[in-house]
Amino acid sequence: MEDEGVGGVEPVIVEILWKKKKDLKVRSYEEAKYWTDAFPIGNGRLGGMIWGGVSTETINLNDDTLWTGSPGNYTNPDAPKALSEVRKLVDDGKYAEATTSAVSLSGESSNAYQLLGDIKLEFDNGAAAYDKTTYQRELDLNTATVKVQYTIGEVEFTREHFASYPDQVIVSKISANKSGSLSFTVSLDSKLPHRSSVNSQNQIVLERAENDDKSESIKFSAILDLRISDGIGTITVSEDKIKVTGCDWAVILLAASSSFEDPFTKPSDSNKNPNSESSSTLNSLKDLSYEQLYARHLDDYQKLFHRVSIDLSKSFETDEKENTAATSERIKSFKTDEDPSLVELLFQYGRYLLISCSRPGTQPANLQGIWNDKVTPPWDGAPHLNINLQMNYWPSLSCNLHECQEPLFDYIESLSLNGTKTAKVNYEANGWVTHQVSDIWAKTSPDRGEAVWALWPMGGAWLCTHLWEHYTYTMNKEFLATKAYPLLKGCVEFLLDWLIEGPEGYLQTNPSTSPEHMFTAPDGQPASVSYSTTMDMSIIKEIFSAIVSAAKDLGKGEDLIKKVVEAQTRLYPTKIATDGSIMEWAQDFEDPDVHHRHISHLFGLFPGHTITLEKTPDLCKAADVTLNKRGEEGPGWSTTWKAASWARLHNSEHAYRMVKHLFDLVDPENEGNYEGGLYSNLFTAHPPFQIDANFGFSAAIAEMVIQSSVNDIYLLPAVPRDKWGSGWVKGLKARGNVTVSVSWNDGDLHEFSLWTPRYNNIESLKDESFTKTIHYKGMSVVAKMLKGKAYTFDKELRCIKTKSLSTSSIHTNF
């Protein structure tokens, strides 16, 4: 074993392969015609959609705190009586009647995510006569910057747009390569009730006006600040517009804020002044040049984005030519050329979007991330807790973006507070609960409507699996003790009370639904309500296992854990149906829709851990049958869930088929004719646009390359060697806070490296070593390693090199 001494973080293999940054650009050679053609930028809180219009440019604006409504009452004092009636009907086998009766347990609809407004730019200089052959619009994922370029006559115009997290502004620079050639008018507009004016500092101010119906609403303010080239050009101000004439360049800064304070404060009671906050933000930046703003943005963004790189090229040694075709054309041709660099682009696009819509201090990514152009978006843009919100955060750990999960954990804390009331009043239970859909006010009661979607009290429990997963990846014991364990404890307290005595000595959930899916009851009637659905049981098993392990790691021996351990042995087991598939319900009911979009009964396979190739091979065979039975059709999020599930089964062929299935260019004018697919800007489609599949795709690719448990690492478990014969991935994370880089050549493992940082807290220093069992193609080796060193292994799983990490890496958690 060779020691290279103190040096860079990564082993030699990665230094050789990553000499040149991959081209990661979403491209178009025409102005956006539809919203899903526009390119997204975001800083977690503020979002923008860049259309790239030449004569008239529009930048759609979003603030993640702009929602309808106000804090609600998420309790129903009549629910306990209704619950007893539903349970009796289920016990009597009257499932259709129970389904009808369960509507009385439903609550109110969620509130809706809103838009902020638009930056409007109108250009002079005969812009309508621009040379279309010179037009290009691109989103560079390496820099999180949108650039638009075109030529009018002999003058080349360039626009650059980015959203800065450190400075909390959206920044646009517009320039021309011939002095005095740039002239335009800028204004702010909104579909919401508003007023717009120019203040004494020549800034455009957009503020919310009172609703026509006088209803209470979150207030907002957006302020646009304009700078132009020194000594060249003039500014003319009208009532609500600013006109720029004859300048070399102009820089626009857009700051925005709302009166939203927290999920428990009414808008009318808020002490926040959005106008003052927006103005203060701009004042703090007045001494920073465009170049300084851009440098600060890059430094912040690239520290996250450049943690992971990927190359799925079929050529191991030669550099690929940069593919400069429009992204829409690349999507169209994927069915035939299966270009691996487009897979790389979509993988990294998911990481880009997560960085752009979920950062510490923001709201969690909603159904559309933060991007929305409608007053009433599809499904209200609300976080749905029966797959969609969870999928948004699937890539945060494996794809090395753990900080981006912080908004989710803050949100879970808010849900636990409201959910405690819901659990107590609706179900006379301890702990906390939340259901299928929520909103910015942390709604925890059931949705309005039919039981098939509304009656699902497992939303909070599924979210809590993310708390435990975060710990297993980061090994941050402080997070486990102060954030995760209290929330897990409250969740478990509810689940223990929710479980009731069932037949054959089992504990059961009653009523129980499999999200959004009906069955045919034995009497031939359609129903959705029964008992102990497989998904219920799978989530509960996951949570019970998590809290037992958490208590062990924290040295807790409380009575709650004893109750959990006793209950674990009495949970309804996952069963195999007569056709060899996983049973979705506790009974082998007839399934009237075998191709249903949800694969809820496979939760234990992915994202859960109760169905594994090593421990439950029979259930894995049944999961294989289940996935084949469900088929390949479905919305984007269903496609990526299936891809990840096939990857867990180490089935590279089927995992890749689902990856390929997503590459279908959606026509926005006829999107109802599609299931899943991609828009020209790489947004994923249900349709319409839902962002979850963008994140699910990144997570699925990571699962194909690396899988892990706390003790094990599986290399290339589902890489399609006939499609991605040679390649490498740098910087993925495995459980146990291990960073993994791996390369393969001609379909076989070439080299890989593992490392975990040395911590700077005293308790962690007690154990400087860690052990992993590494698996590849039937080979396994137990490797004992030291923290603070990188270890390189060959294809025989032999350690061939060690390298001490740099000092800056040694004292880094995660």
C-alpha positions in Angstrom: 0.0 0.0 0.0 1.6 3.3 -1.1 1.1 6.5 0.8 1.2 9.7 -1.3 1.4 12.0 1.7 -0.6 15.2 2.3 -2.2 16.5 -0.9 -5.5 16.9 -2.8 -8.6 15.2 -1.6 -9.1 12.7 -4.5 -6.9 9.8 -5.6 -4.9 9.9 -8.7 -7.5 8.2 -10.8 -9.9 11.2 -10.5 -7.1 13.7 -11.0 -6.3 12.1 -14.4 -10.0 11.9 -15.5 -11.2 15.3 -14.5 -8.7 17.5 -16.2 -11.4 19.2 -18.2 -14.8 20.3 -16.9 -17.7 18.7 -18.8 -19.8 20.9 -21.0 -23.1 21.1 -19.2 -25.3 23.4 -21.1 -29.0 23.4 -21.9 -29.2 25.1 -25.3 -31.8 26.7 -27.6 -31.4 28.6 -30.8 -34.7 30.4 -30.7 -36.7 32.6 -28.3 -38.9 30.7 -25.8 -42.4 30.2 -27.1 -43.8 28.5 -24.1 -43.0 28.8 -20.4 -41.5 25.4 -20.4 -39.0 26.6 -23.1 -37.7 29.3 -20.7 -34.6 28.6 -18.6 -34.8 28.5 -14.8 -32.5 30.3 -12.4 -32.9 30.4 -8.6 -31.2 31.1 -5.3 -33.5 28.9 -3.2 -35.9 31.6 -2.4 -36.2 33.7 -5.5 -36.7 32.1 -8.9 -36.6 33.5 -12.5 -37.6 32.1 -15.9 -35.6 33.6 -18.8 -37.5 33.6 -22.1 -34.7 35.2 -24.2 -37.0 37.4 -26.3 -35.2 39.8 -28.6 -37.6 42.6 -29.1 -39.4 42.0 -25.8 -37.8 40.0 -22.9 -39.8 38.6 -20.0 -38.3 37.3 -16.8 -40.9 35.5 -14.7 -40.3 36.0 -11.0 -41.2 33.8 -8.0 -40.8 34.1 -4.3 -41.1 30.8 -2.4 -43.1 32.4 0.4 -46.0 33.7 -1.8 -49.0 31.6 -1.1 -52.7 32.1 -0.7 -54.5 31.8 2.6 -53.4 31.9 6.3 -52.8 29.5 9.2 -55.8 27.1 9.5 -57.4 24.9 12.1 -56.3 21.4 11.1 -58.5 19.5 13.5 -61.9 17.9 13.3 -63.7 17.1 16.6 -66.2 14.9 14.8 -63.4 12.6 13.4 -63.2 10.1 16.3 -66.8 9.1 15.8 -66.5 8.9 12.1 -63.2 6.9 12.6 -65.0 4.3 14.7 -67.7 3.9 12.1 -65.2 3.4 9.3 -63.2 0.9 11.4 -66.3 -1.1 12.1 -67.2 -1.3 8.4 -63.6 -2.5 7.6 -63.8 -5.1 10.3 -67.0 -6.3 8.8 -65.4 -6.6 5.3 -67.7 -3.8 3.9 -64.9 -2.0 2.1 -66.9 -0.1 -0.4 -69.1 1.3 2.4 -66.0 2.1 4.4 -64.7 4.0 1.4 -67.8 6.1 1.2 -68.0 6.6 4.9 -64.4 7.7 5.1 -65.1 10.9 3.2 -66.4 12.2 6.5 -62.8 12.1 7.7 -61.6 14.5 5.0 -60.7 18.1 5.7 -60.1 21.2 3.6 -58.0 21.7 0.5 -54.5 23.1 0.7 -53.7 26.7 -0.3 -52.0 27.5 -3.5 -48.5 28.6 -4.5 -48.5 32.0 -6.2 -46.3 33.9 -8.7 -44.5 37.2 -7.9 -44.5 39.0 -11.2 -42.4 39.8 -14.3 -39.5 41.9 -15.4 -40.4 43.4 -18.8 -37.7 44.6 -21.2 -38.6 46.3 -24.5 -35.6 46.9 -26.8 -34.9 49.5 -29.5 -32.4 49.3 -32.3 -34.7 47.5 -34.7 -34.5 44.3 -32.6 -37.2 42.7 -34.7 -34.7 42.5 -37.6 -32.1 40.6 -35.7 -30.1 37.9 -37.5 -31.7 34.7 -36.4 -28.7 32.6 -37.4 -26.7 34.4 -34.6 -29.2 33.7 -31.8 -28.4 31.4 -29.0 -29.7 30.9 -25.5 -28.0 28.7 -23.0 -28.1 27.7 -19.3 -24.6 26.7 -18.1 -24.9 24.3 -15.2 -21.3 24.8 -14.3 -21.9 28.5 -13.6 -25.7 28.6 -12.9 -25.9 31.4 -15.5 -28.3 31.9 -18.4 -26.8 33.7 -21.4 -28.6 35.1 -24.5 -26.7 36.3 -27.6 -27.8 37.7 -30.9 -26.6 40.1 -33.6 -28.4 43.1 -35.1 -26.4 44.4 -38.0 -22.8 44.6 -36.9 -23.6 44.8 -33.2 -23.6 41.7 -30.9 -25.8 41.9 -27.9 -25.3 39.7 -24.8 -27.4 39.1 -21.7 -26.3 37.2 -18.6 -28.7 36.2 -15.8 -28.1 34.6 -12.5 -29.7 34.3 -9.0 -27.3 35.0 -6.2 -27.8 33.1 -2.9 -25.1 35.0 -0.9 -26.5 38.4 -2.0 -30.2 37.4 -2.3 -30.8 39.1 -5.7 -31.5 38.2 -9.3 -28.9 39.8 -11.5 -29.0 40.6 -15.2 -26.4 42.2 -17.3 -27.2 43.4 -20.8 -24.3 44.6 -23.1 -23.4 45.4 -26.6 -20.0 45.2 -28.3 -20.4 48.6 -29.9 -20.4 51.7 -27.7 -23.7 53.5 -27.3 -25.7 50.7 -29.0 -27.9 49.6 -26.1 -31.4 51.1 -25.6 -34.4 49.7 -23.8 -37.3 50.3 -21.5 -37.8 48.3 -18.3 -40.8 47.8 -16.1 -42.3 45.4 -13.5 -45.7 43.7 -13.8 -47.7 41.0 -12.1 -50.9 38.9 -12.5 -51.7 39.5 -8.9 -53.3 42.8 -7.7 -50.4 45.2 -7.6 -49.2 48.8 -7.9 -45.9 49.8 -9.6 -44.0 53.1 -9.4 -40.5 54.6 -9.6 -39.1 55.8 -6.3 -36.8 58.8 -5.6 -33.8 56.6 -6.2 -34.9 55.7 -9.7 -35.8 52.2 -8.7 -39.0 50.5 -9.8 -41.1 49.2 -6.9 -43.7 46.6 -7.3 -46.0 46.0 -4.4 -49.1 43.9 -3.7 -52.4 45.8 -3.7 -55.4 44.9 -1.7 -57.4 41.9 -3.1 -60.6 42.8 -4.8 -62.5 40.7 -2.3 -60.7 42.4 0.6 -59.4 39.0 1.7 -56.2 38.6 3.8 -53.1 37.9 1.8 -49.3 37.8 2.1 -47.9 41.1 1.0 -44.8 41.4 -1.3 -42.4 43.9 -2.6 -40.0 43.7 -5.5 -37.5 46.5 -6.2 -35.6 46.8 -9.4 -32.3 48.7 -9.3 -30.6 49.8 -12.6 -27.0 50.6 -13.3 -25.6 51.7 -16.6 -22.1 52.3 -18.1 -20.4 55.3 -16.6 -20.7 58.5 -18.8 -22.3 56.6 -21.7 -26.1 56.6 -22.0 -29.0 58.3 -20.4 -31.9 57.3 -18.1 -35.4 58.7 -18.4 -38.0 58.0 -15.7 -41.8 57.8 -16.2 -44.4 56.9 -13.7 -43.7 53.2 -13.6 -41.0 52.6 -16.2 -37.3 53.5 -16.8 -36.0 54.1 -20.3 -32.3 53.7 -21.1 -30.8 55.2 -24.2 -27.4 54.8 -25.9 -25.4 53.0 -23.2 -22.7 50.3 -23.5 -24.1 48.0 -20.7 -26.7 47.9 -18.0 -27.0 45.8 -14.9 -30.3 45.1 -13.3 -30.6 43.9 -9.7 -34.0 42.6 -8.5 -34.6 42.2 -4.8 -37.9 40.9 -3.4 -39.4 40.0 -0.1 -42.8 39.1 1.4 -44.6 39.5 4.7 -44.6 35.8 5.4 -43.2 35.3 8.9 -43.8 31.6 9.7 -46.6 29.0 9.3 -48.3 30.1 12.5 -48.5 33.9 12.0 -51.4 35.4 10.1 -50.4 37.8 7.3 -52.2 40.6 9.1 -50.2 40.0 12.2 -46.8 39.9 10.5 -44.2 42.4 11.6 -42.2 42.1 8.4 -42.0 45.0 6.0 -41.2 43.6 2.6 -40.5 47.0 1.0 -38.0 47.8 3.7 -36.3 44.4 3.5 -36.0 44.6 -0.3 -34.6 48.1 -0.1 -32.1 47.0 2.6 -30.9 44.2 0.4 -30.1 46.5 -2.5 -28.5 49.1 -0.2 -26.1 46.4 1.1 -24.9 45.7 -2.5 -24.4 49.3 -3.8 -20.6 49.1 -3.5 -20.3 45.7 -5.2 -19.6 45.6 -8.9 -21.2 43.2 -11.3 -18.0 41.2 -11.4 -17.9 41.0 -7.6 -21.5 39.9 -7.5 -20.8 37.2 -10.1 -17.7 36.0 -8.4 -19.6 35.7 -5.0 -22.4 33.8 -6.8 -19.9 31.4 -8.5 -18.0 30.7 -5.3 -21.1 29.8 -3.4 -22.7 27.8 -6.2 -19.7 25.8 -7.4 -18.8 24.7 -3.9 -21.9 22.7 -4.0 -22.3 21.8 -7.7 -18.7 20.7 -8.4 -18.7 18.1 -5.6 -19.9 15.6 -8.2 -18.9 15.0 -11.8 -20.0 12.3 -14.2 -18.9 10.9 -17.5 -20.8 8.0 -19.1 -19.0 8.2 -22.4 -18.4 5.0 -24.3 -14.9 6.1 -25.0 -12.6 5.9 -22.0 -9.5 7.6 -23.2 -10.6 10.1 -25.8 -12.3 13.5 -25.2 -15.8 13.7 -26.6 -16.8 16.5 -29.0 -19.0 19.1 -27.4 -22.6 18.5 -28.5 -23.9 21.9 -29.4 -27.3 20.9 -30.8 -30.4 22.4 -29.3 -31.4 20.4 -26.2 -34.9 19.8 -27.7 -33.3 18.1 -30.7 -31.1 16.0 -28.5 -34.2 14.8 -26.6 -35.8 13.9 -29.9 -32.8 11.9 -31.1 -32.2 10.1 -27.9 -34.4 7.1 -28.8 -32.0 6.4 -31.6 -28.6 7.7 -30.6 -28.9 7.2 -26.8 -26.3 9.8 -26.2 -24.9 9.2 -22.7 -23.8 12.9 -22.4 -27.5 13.8 -22.4 -28.0 11.5 -19.5 -25.1 13.2 -17.7 -26.7 16.6 -18.5 -30.1 15.6 -17.0 -28.4 14.1 -14.0 -26.6 17.3 -13.3 -29.6 19.4 -14.1 -31.5 17.7 -11.2 -28.6 18.7 -8.9 -28.7 22.3 -10.3 -32.4 22.6 -9.7 -32.1 21.4 -6.1 -29.4 23.9 -5.4 -31.5 26.6 -7.1 -34.8 25.9 -5.2 -33.8 24.6 -1.8 -31.2 26.3 0.4 -30.8 26.8 4.1 -33.4 29.3 5.3 -35.8 28.8 2.4 -39.1 26.9 2.0 -38.9 23.3 0.9 -39.1 22.6 -2.8 -42.8 22.4 -3.7 -44.4 20.5 -6.6 -42.7 22.9 -9.1 -39.6 23.7 -7.1 -40.0 27.5 -6.9 -41.0 28.1 -10.5 -44.6 28.9 -11.4 -46.3 31.2 -13.9 -49.9 30.7 -12.8 -52.2 32.2 -10.2 -53.7 28.8 -9.8 -51.0 26.2 -10.6 -51.7 22.5 -11.2 -52.5 20.7 -7.9 -52.0 24.2 -6.3 -48.2 23.7 -6.6 -48.6 22.2 -3.1 -46.2 19.7 -1.5 -47.7 16.2 -1.9 -46.5 13.9 0.8 -47.3 10.5 -0.7 -44.3 10.6 -3.1 -43.7 14.0 -4.6 -42.2 16.0 -1.8 -40.0 13.1 -0.7 -38.8 12.5 -4.3 -37.7 16.1 -4.4 -35.0 15.3 -1.8 -33.9 11.8 -3.0 -30.7 13.1 -4.6 -29.7 15.4 -1.7 -27.7 12.8 0.1 -26.4 10.4 -2.6 -25.6 13.3 -4.9 -23.7 15.2 -2.2 -26.0 18.1 -1.5 -27.0 17.5 2.1 -27.3 21.2 2.9 -30.2 21.4 0.5 -32.3 19.2 2.8 -32.3 21.7 5.6 -35.6 23.4 4.5 -37.3 20.0 4.5 -36.3 19.4 8.2 -37.5 22.9 9.2 -40.8 22.1 7.5 -41.1 18.8 9.3 -40.7 20.6 12.6 -43.6 22.9 11.6 -45.7 20.0 10.6 -45.0 18.3 13.9 -46.5 21.2 15.8 -49.7 21.4 13.8 -49.8 17.6 13.5 -49.8 17.2 17.3 -53.1 18.9 17.4 -54.5 16.9 14.5 -53.4 13.6 16.1 -55.0 14.5 19.4 -58.3 15.8 18.2 -58.9 13.7 15.0 -57.5 10.4 16.3 -57.2 10.8 20.0 -53.6 9.8 19.7 -50.3 11.0 21.0 -47.4 12.2 18.9 -48.0 14.0 15.5 -49.4 13.2 12.1 -49.8 14.7 8.7 -51.6 13.5 5.6 -51.3 13.5 1.8 -51.0 17.2 1.0 -49.8 20.3 2.8 -48.8 23.9 2.1 -46.8 26.8 3.5 -49.0 26.9 6.5 -48.0 23.4 7.5 -51.4 21.9 6.9 -51.7 18.5 8.6 -55.3 17.5 8.2 -56.6 15.3 5.4 -57.3 16.8 2.0 -60.8 17.5 0.9 -62.3 14.8 -1.2 -62.3 11.0 -1.7 -60.6 8.7 0.7 -58.5 7.2 -2.1 -56.2 10.2 -1.9 -57.3 12.2 1.1 -57.2 9.5 3.8 -53.5 8.8 4.2 -52.0 9.6 7.6 -48.6 8.3 6.7 -47.2 11.5 5.2 -45.3 12.5 8.3 -43.9 9.1 8.8 -42.5 8.9 5.3 -40.9 12.3 5.8 -39.3 11.1 9.0 -37.4 8.5 7.1 -35.4 11.4 5.6 -34.3 12.4 9.1 -32.7 9.0 9.7 -31.3 8.8 6.2 -29.6 12.2 6.7 -27.9 10.8 9.8 -26.8 7.6 8.2 -25.2 9.6 5.4 -23.6 12.4 7.5 -23.1 10.6 10.8 -23.9 13.9 12.4 -24.8 12.9 15.9 -25.7 16.4 17.0 -28.3 16.5 14.2 -29.6 13.1 15.3 -29.9 14.2 19.0 -31.3 17.7 18.6 -33.4 17.6 15.4 -34.0 14.0 14.1 -34.7 12.1 17.3 -37.4 14.4 18.8 -39.3 14.3 15.5 -38.9 10.6 15.1 -40.1 10.1 18.7 -43.3 12.1 18.1 -43.9 10.2 14.9 -43.5 6.9 16.6 -45.8 7.9 19.4 -48.5 8.5 16.9 -47.9 5.2 15.0 -48.0 3.2 18.2 -51.4 4.7 19.0 -52.6 4.4 15.4 -51.8 0.6 15.3 -54.7 -1.4 16.7 -55.2 -5.1 17.4 -56.0 -7.0 14.3 -56.6 -10.7 13.3 -54.0 -13.4 13.9 -52.3 -11.4 16.6 -51.0 -8.7 14.2 -51.1 -5.0 14.8 -53.0 -3.3 12.0 -53.7 0.1 10.6 -57.4 0.7 10.0 -58.5 2.5 7.9 -55.7 2.1 5.4 -55.3 3.1 1.8 -52.6 2.6 -0.9 -52.1 6.1 -2.2 -54.5 7.0 -5.0 -55.2 3.4 -6.0 -58.6 1.6 -5.9 -59.2 -2.2 -5.6 -62.1 -4.4 -6.3 -63.6 -5.7 -3.1 -64.7 -9.4 -2.8 -68.3 -8.3 -3.5 -67.2 -6.7 -6.8 -67.6 -3.1 -5.7 -64.8 -0.5 -6.1 -63.1 0.5 -2.9 -60.0 2.1 -1.5 -60.3 1.7 2.2 -59.2 -1.5 4.0 -56.6 -2.3 6.6 -52.8 -2.7 6.8 -51.8 -1.8 3.2 -48.3 -2.9 2.3 -47.1 0.7 2.1 -48.4 1.5 5.6 -46.6 -1.5 7.1 -43.4 -0.8 5.1 -43.2 2.8 6.3 -43.9 1.8 9.9 -41.2 -0.9 9.8 -38.7 1.7 8.4 -39.5 4.2 11.2 -39.5 1.6 14.0 -36.1 0.4 12.8 -34.8 3.9 12.6 -35.8 5.0 16.1 -34.4 1.8 17.6 -31.1 2.4 15.8 -31.1 6.1 16.7 -31.7 5.3 20.4 -28.8 2.9 20.4 -26.5 5.4 18.8 -27.6 8.1 21.3 -27.5 5.7 24.3 -31.2 6.1 25.0 -33.1 3.2 26.7 -36.5 4.8 27.3 -39.8 2.8 27.6 -40.8 4.0 24.1 -38.1 1.9 22.5 -39.2 -1.2 24.4 -42.8 -0.7 23.1 -41.4 -0.3 19.6 -39.3 -3.5 19.8 -42.4 -5.4 21.1 -44.5 -4.0 18.3 -42.0 -4.8 15.5 -42.6 -8.5 15.8 -46.3 -8.0 15.4 -46.4 -5.9 12.2 -48.2 -7.4 9.3 -45.7 -9.0 7.0 -45.2 -8.2 3.3 -46.9 -11.0 1.3 -46.7 -12.4 -2.2 -49.9 -12.6 -4.3 -51.0 -15.6 -6.2 -49.6 -14.2 -9.4 -46.1 -13.9 -7.8 -46.2 -10.1 -7.2 -46.0 -8.1 -4.0 -49.5 -7.8 -2.5 -50.5 -4.1 -2.4 -53.2 -4.7 0.2 -53.4 -7.1 3.2 -55.7 -9.3 1.2 -55.1 -10.3 -2.4 -57.8 -8.0 -3.8 -58.4 -7.7 -7.5 -56.5 -4.8 -9.0 -58.6 -3.0 -11.7 -55.6 -0.9 -12.8 -52.5 -3.1 -12.9 -50.6 -0.3 -14.7 -51.3 2.3 -12.0 -48.8 5.1 -11.7 -47.9 4.6 -8.0 -45.7 1.7 -6.9 -46.5 2.3 -3.2 -46.2 -1.4 -2.2 -42.6 -1.4 -3.3 -41.6 1.2 -0.8 -39.7 -1.4 1.1 -37.5 -1.9 -2.0 -37.0 1.8 -2.7 -36.6 4.2 -1.0 -36.9 1.8 2.0 -34.7 -1.1 3.0 -36.9 -3.9 4.1 -36.7 -5.7 0.7 -33.1 -6.5 -0.2 -31.4 -9.0 -2.4 -29.3 -10.4 0.5 -32.0 -10.7 3.1 -35.3 -11.2 1.3 -34.6 -12.8 -2.1 -38.1 -14.1 -2.5 -39.6 -10.7 -2.0 -37.1 -9.3 -4.5 -38.4 -11.9 -7.1 -41.9 -10.7 -6.3 -40.8 -7.1 -6.7 -39.5 -8.0 -10.1 -42.8 -9.4 -11.0 -44.6 -6.4 -9.6 -42.5 -3.9 -11.7 -43.1 -5.9 -14.9 -46.8 -6.0 -14.1 -47.0 -2.3 -13.5 -45.3 -1.7 -16.9 -43.3 1.3 -18.1 -46.0 3.9 -18.8 -46.7 6.6 -16.3 -45.9 10.2 -15.3 -42.3 11.3 -15.0 -42.1 10.7 -11.3 -43.4 7.2 -11.7 -40.8 6.5 -14.4 -37.9 7.6 -12.2 -39.2 5.7 -9.2 -39.3 2.6 -11.3 -35.8 3.2 -12.5 -34.5 3.5 -9.0 -36.4 0.4 -7.9 -35.0 -1.7 -10.8 -31.6 -0.4 -9.8 -32.1 -1.7 -6.3 -32.7 -5.1 -7.9 -29.4 -4.7 -9.7 -31.3 -5.0 -13.0 -29.4 -2.7 -15.3 -31.4 -3.6 -18.3 -34.7 -2.5 -16.9 -33.3 0.5 -15.0 -31.9 1.8 -18.2 -35.1 1.2 -20.1 -36.9 3.5 -17.6 -34.1 6.0 -18.0 -34.6 5.9 -21.7 -38.3 6.1 -21.4 -38.1 9.6 -19.9 -36.5 11.0 -23.0 -39.6 11.9 -24.8 -40.0 15.6 -26.0 -43.4 16.9 -24.8 -45.3 19.3 -27.0 -46.7 22.0 -24.6 -49.7 22.5 -26.9 -50.7 18.8 -26.7 -49.2 17.7 -23.4 -52.3 15.8 -22.5 -51.2 13.2 -25.1 -48.1 12.4 -23.2 -47.3 10.3 -20.1 -44.0 11.6 -18.6 -41.4 13.0 -20.8 -39.3 16.2 -20.9 -39.9 19.7 -22.0 -37.4 21.5 -24.1 -35.8 23.1 -21.0 -35.4 19.7 -19.4 -38.2 20.2 -16.9 -39.9 16.8 -16.4 -43.5 16.3 -17.2 -46.4 14.6 -15.4 -47.7 16.3 -17.5 -48.0 19.1 -16.8 -44.7 20.2 -15.3 -43.8 18.6 -12.0 -40.2 18.9 -10.7 -40.1 15.7 -8.7 -39.0 13.5 -11.7 -36.0 15.8 -12.3 -34.8 14.9 -8.8 -35.9 11.3 -9.1 -33.8 11.0 -12.2 -30.6 12.1 -10.5 -31.2 9.8 -7.6 -31.9 6.8 -9.9 -28.6 7.4 -11.8 -26.8 7.5 -8.5 -28.4 4.2 -7.5 -27.3 2.6 -10.7 -23.7 3.6 -10.0 -23.4 3.3 -6.2 -25.6 1.7 -3.5 -24.8 1.5 0.2 -26.0 0.5 3.7 -24.3 1.7 6.9 -21.9 -1.2 6.6 -21.7 -2.0 2.8 -20.9 -0.4 -0.5 -22.0 -1.9 -3.8 -20.1 -0.8 -6.9 -21.8 -0.4 -10.3 -24.8 -2.5 -9.3 -27.0 -1.4 -12.2 -24.8 0.3 -14.8 -25.8 -0.8 -18.3 -22.4 -1.9 -19.6 -23.7 -2.2 -23.2 -24.8 1.4 -23.1 -22.2 3.1 -20.8 -19.3 0.7 -21.4 -16.7 3.0 -20.0 -17.1 6.0 -17.6 -16.5 7.5 -14.2 -18.3 9.3 -11.5 -16.6 11.5 -8.9 -18.0 12.6 -5.5 -21.1 10.5 -4.8 -21.9 9.8 -1.2 -22.4 6.5 0.5 -23.8 5.9 4.0 -21.4 6.3 6.8 -20.2 9.7 5.4 -18.1 8.1 2.7 -17.3 9.9 -0.5 -17.0 7.5 -3.5 -15.4 8.0 -6.9 -15.4 5.1 -9.4 -14.3 4.4 -12.9 -15.0 1.5 -15.3 -13.6 0.5 -18.6 -15.0 -1.9 -21.3 -17.9 -2.8 -19.0 -15.7 -3.8 -16.0 -14.6 -2.0 -12.9 -11.3 -0.1 -13.3 -10.6 1.7 -10.1 -12.5 3.4 -7.2 -11.6 5.5 -4.2 -13.2 5.9 -0.8 -12.6 8.5 1.9 -14.3 10.0 4.9 -13.2 13.1 6.7 -11.6 13.3 10.1 -13.8 15.3 12.5 -12.8 18.2 14.6 -14.9 17.3 17.7 -13.5 15.4 20.6 -16.0 12.6 20.7 -15.5 11.7 17.1 -11.8 11.5 17.6 -12.2 8.5 19.8 -12.6 6.3 16.7 -10.4 7.3 13.8 -11.1 4.2 11.8 -14.1 2.9 9.9 -14.9 -0.4 8.2 -16.8 -1.1 5.0 -17.6 -4.3 3.2 -17.2 -3.6 -0.5 -19.1 -5.6 -3.1 -18.6 -6.0 -6.8 -19.8 -8.8 -9.1 -20.0 -11.5 -6.5 -16.7 -10.4 -4.9 -16.6 -8.9 -1.4 -13.8 -7.5 0.7 -13.8 -6.0 4.2 -11.7 -2.8 4.2 -10.7 -1.1 7.4 -9.6 2.5 6.8 -8.6 5.6 8.6 -10.6 8.8 8.5 -8.7 11.6 6.8 -7.2 9.3 4.1 -8.3 8.5 0.6 -8.0 4.8 -0.4 -7.7 3.7 -4.1 -8.7 0.1 -5.0 -8.3 -1.8 -8.2 -10.8 -4.0 -10.0 -9.9 -6.9 -7.8 -10.9 -4.8 -4.8 -7.3 -4.6 -3.6 -6.1 -1.4 -2.1 -3.3 -0.1 -4.2 -2.8 3.5 -2.9 -3.5 5.7 0.1 -3.4 9.4 0.2 -3.7 11.8 3.1 -6.4 14.4 2.7 -5.6 18.1 2.8 -6.0 19.9 6.1 -9.1 21.7 4.9 -10.8 18.4 4.2 -9.8 16.7 7.4 -12.0 19.0 9.5 -15.1 18.8 7.3 -18.3 17.1 8.4 -19.7 15.5 5.2 
